C-alpha cells in the first residue's frame, strides 16, 4: 500500500514518514522541495498515482491572514481534486485542537476553512486535531516576549510531543477512514505560564515569565477550555519534563519547530 505525506519535509510530516517507513510501508514524502506544490498543482497528480492514503501535514508560510486562508483553501481544493482523480481511499489532515474556539485568529479561521472543505469532499476522511507541540513552546515564548519578560495567559494546555503525534497519525492513516475528528494530546495538563517557565529554565534563559490573564494566544483570547481536548482524546506517552531532559543535554541547544 502506497501512502503519500504532503508536507513531508515539515516537523510532523517528516516524523510521520519515518514512522510509516519503519512499519514497513511504501511512503512518498511530498513537498515543494521535492517538486510537489499543492498550491500551483505542480507534481501533485504524479505523486498521488497509485496512492491509497494521503496525509496532509502542510502549513502556511505566511503570517498574513489573507495569504494563510488562500493557501489552505487553494492547497486543499487542489489536493482533494487530485485525490478524486487518483481514486485515493483515505484523506487524513492534521489540524489543531480548539480550532472552532479560536476564530479570532486568522490562522485558526483558515484551518477551520480547510476542515470544512475536507468534510464536504467525496474522499473518505479523518481529521486529526492535535494540541500544541512541545517543540513549539519556544515559539510561544518568542511571540509573547516584551523586553525581558514573556507575558502569557495562565490557561490550561495539554501539549504533546511531535513524535507522539506522528505515531497517532500513522495509526489513523493505516486504519479505515472515520469521517470524524480525532483529538491527540499529551498525557498531562499544564498552565501555559508554567509550561513556558519550565522551558526557559531548562534552556537557562533569563527572561521572566509573567502570568497575565489578559494576554492573548497568537491574537486570540483564551481560557481553560480553549486549548485542551475532550475526554476521548488519544494521548501520547511523553511527559513534558522527560522531553525537556532529552532536549537539553550538554552541547545541545533548544529544539526547533522545523
Rosetta blueprint (number, residue, H / E / L):
1 X L
2 X E
3 X E
4 X E
5 X E
6 X E
7 X L
8 X L
9 X L
10 X L
11 X H
12 X H
13 X H
14 X H
15 X H
16 X H
17 X H
18 X H
19 X H
20 X H
21 X H
22 X H
23 X L
24 X L
25 X L
26 X E
27 X E
28 X E
29 X E
30 X E
31 X L
32 X H
33 X H
34 X H
35 X L
36 X L
37 X L
38 X L
39 X L
40 X L
41 X L
42 X L
43 X L
44 X H
45 X H
46 X H
47 X H
48 X H
49 X L
50 X L
51 X E
52 X E
53 X E
54 X E
55 X E
56 X E
57 X L
58 X L
59 X L
60 X L
61 X L
62 X L
63 X L
64 X L
65 X H
66 X H
67 X H
68 X H
69 X H
70 X H
71 X H
72 X H
73 X H
74 X H
75 X H
76 X H
77 X H
78 X H
79 X H
80 X H
81 X H
82 X H
83 X H
84 X H
85 X H
86 X H
87 X L
88 X L
89 X L
90 X E
91 X E
92 X E
93 X E
94 X E
95 X E
96 X E
97 X L
98 X L
99 X H
100 X H
101 X H
102 X L
103 X L
104 X L
105 X L
106 X H
107 X H
108 X H
109 X H
110 X H
111 X H
112 X H
113 X H
114 X H
115 X H
116 X H
117 X H
118 X H
119 X H
120 X H
121 X L
122 X L
123 X L
124 X L
125 X E
126 X E
127 X E
128 X E
129 X E
130 X E
131 X L
132 X L
133 X E
134 X H
135 X H
136 X H
137 X H
138 X H
139 X H
140 X H
141 X H
142 X H
143 X H
144 X L
145 X E
146 X E
147 X L
148 X L
149 X E
150 X E
151 X E
152 X E
153 X L
154 X L
155 X L
156 X E
157 X E
158 X L
159 X L
160 X E
161 X L
162 X H
163 X H
164 X H
165 X H
166 X H
167 X H
168 X H
169 X H
170 X H
171 X H
172 X H
173 X H
174 X L
175 X L
176 X L
177 X L
178 X L
179 X L
180 X L
181 X E
182 X E
183 X E
184 X E
185 X E
186 X L
187 X L
188 X L
189 X L
190 X E
191 X E
192 X H
193 X H
194 X H
195 X H
196 X H
197 X H
198 X H
199 X H
200 X H
201 X H
202 X H
203 X L
204 X L
205 X L
206 X L
207 X L
208 X E
209 X E
210 X E
211 X E
212 X L
213 X L
214 X L
215 X L
216 X L
217 X E
218 X L
219 X L
220 X E
221 X L
222 X L
223 X L
224 X L
225 X L
226 X L
227 X E
228 X L
229 X L
230 X L
231 X L
232 X L
233 X L
234 X E
235 X E
236 X L
237 X L
238 X L
239 X L
240 X H
241 X H
242 X H
243 X H
244 X H
245 X H
246 X H
247 X H
248 X L
249 X L
250 X L
251 X L
252 X L
253 X L
254 X L
255 X L
256 X L
257 X L
258 X L
